[in-house]
Amino acid sequence: MPEMPEVTTVKNALLKKLRGYKIESVDVYYPKIIESNLEEFKKLSNKELKDIKQIGKWMIFDLGDIYMLSHLRMEGKFFIKEKGSKPGFHDLVYFHLDHDTDLIYNDTRRFGILALIDKDKLYEYPGIKKMGYDPYDERLTKEYLFNKYKRSRKAIKTVLLDQTIFCGLGNIYANEVLFACSINPHTPANELSIDDCQNIIDNSRDILKRATEAGGTTIRSYTSQLGVKGSYQDQLLVHSREKEPCKRCGTPIICEQINGRSAYYCPNCQKK
C-alpha cells in the first residue's frame, strides 16, 4: 500500500512531467471508483494541471476552477504513455492530454478513489473532512496528541493508524516510529506521557522526511513509468525484519498481529 512518502513521490513525479498539460478528454472504464458525478467527470476537457497538493495520502489535482481528488488505496498507480495506447485490463481511467500524452489510472484491486470537488468545498468532502492533522501541520502538537490519546485504551499501534487523529502514517512507518520512540506497540494509548507524544511527532516528521527523500518504501512499481525509485526499504529498522537481529541491541525482531495489522518491534528496546 502506498503510504505518505510514496504518495508524495508520485505527486512530485507527476508534476515534473505534466504541469501545464491540458486534459482533452476522459475515458472511464470502471465507473465505481468515481465518487462524484460520473457524467461531469467524463466531460472534463480543457482543464490545465496547475498543481498537485497533498493532505495525508490524498492527492489534490488543481485543475484551475476545480479540484480532482485521488486516493491510491491499496494498489492504485498512475502511468504516463504516448497517446493511442490500448487500455489494459487494470487501466480504469484514461486522461487524454495534449502533447500526445495519456495519463492512466491503473488499479489491480480497484479500491482507489477519484472525485471532482469545488475548491471552496474541499474540506466538506467526507474523505478529507474527517482527517486529523498530518505530521507537518503546525497544529499537530504534543498537547493535541496527549488529549486525543488519553481517551483511548487501545494499543498505540492501532491508534497511531487512526487517520482521524493523525493522518499520513501507515503500517510501515508506524512500526518504525514506535521503534524510534522505544514504545511497545501494545502500550495502551492513554498510558503515554506528553513527552512520548512529542517524541512520536518528532520521529514521525524525521522518518517521513527521510523516506520521502529516498523515494519511499513501496514505490518500485512506479519506477518504469514515473522515473522514481524507492530505496527506504534499505533503511528500515524493524518492519519486515521478523527474527532478524535488532540493529540497536541484537535481539531478534518480533512480529505480532495487533487489531489485524502486523506489528514489528524489538522486545528489548520496546519493553512492555
Secondary structure, 3 states (H helix, E strand, C coil): CCCHHHHHHHHHHHHHHHCCCEEEEEEECCHHHECCCHHHHHCCCCEECCEEEEECCEEEEECCCCEEEEECCCCEEEEEEECCCCCCCCEEEEEEECCCEEEEEEECCCCCEEEEECHHHHHHCHHHHCCCECCCCCCCCHHHHHHHHCCCCCEHHHHHCCCCCECCCCHHHHHHHHHHCCCCCCCEHHHCCHHHHHHHHHHHHHHHHHHHHCCCCCCHHHHHHHCCCCCHHHHCCCCCCCCCECCCCCCECEEEEECCEEEEECCCCCCC
